[in-house]
């Protein structure tokens, strides 16, 4: 896996973002394909969440975490390729975060999935 440690942002490791080829039929299938190719995204979201909650926050929004991850990635990299993190995956990442860290359940608002 391609990755580079950036000196400008301590602890941030930039990985190559891989996009699945073709479009899967459902959002869940698209998410699973993206997650399989980019497992580091979940780890980065976990790190952001842990840091935020450690600083005393009681609630955290996945939208904020996505935007922070996007911002950190963009300022730490150069090139023409945009960092694409599909907003359709937010609800799936929240569920994975809570599944892997059940104590974070009360910190996130989780809604019923409207689509597969």
Residue pairs with C-beta under 8 A, 6 or more apart in sequence:
1 15
1 16
1 40
2 15
2 16
3 13
3 14
3 15
3 16
3 40
4 13
4 14
5 12
5 13
5 14
6 12
6 13
6 14
6 76
6 77
8 75
8 76
9 72
9 75
9 76
11 47
12 72
12 76
13 40
14 73
14 76
14 77
15 38
15 40
17 38
17 81
17 83
17 84
17 85
18 37
18 38
19 34
19 37
19 84
20 30
20 33
20 34
20 37
23 30
24 30
24 32
24 33
26 115
26 116
27 88
27 89
27 92
27 115
27 116
28 92
28 116
29 116
30 86
30 88
30 89
31 86
31 88
31 89
31 92
34 41
34 86
34 89
35 41
35 42
35 89
35 92
35 96
41 69
41 85
41 93
42 93
42 96
42 97
42 100
44 69
45 62
45 65
45 69
45 93
45 97
46 97
46 100
46 101
48 65
48 68
48 69
49 60
49 65
49 97
49 101
49 104
49 107
50 101
52 60
52 65
53 60
53 104
53 107
57 107
58 106
58 107
59 107
59 108
59 109
60 104
60 107
60 108
61 108
61 109
62 90
62 91
62 93
62 94
62 97
62 108
63 87
63 90
66 85
66 87
66 90
66 93
69 85
70 83
70 85
73 83
74 83
77 83
91 110
91 111
91 113
94 108
94 110
95 110
97 104
97 108
98 104
98 105
98 108
98 110
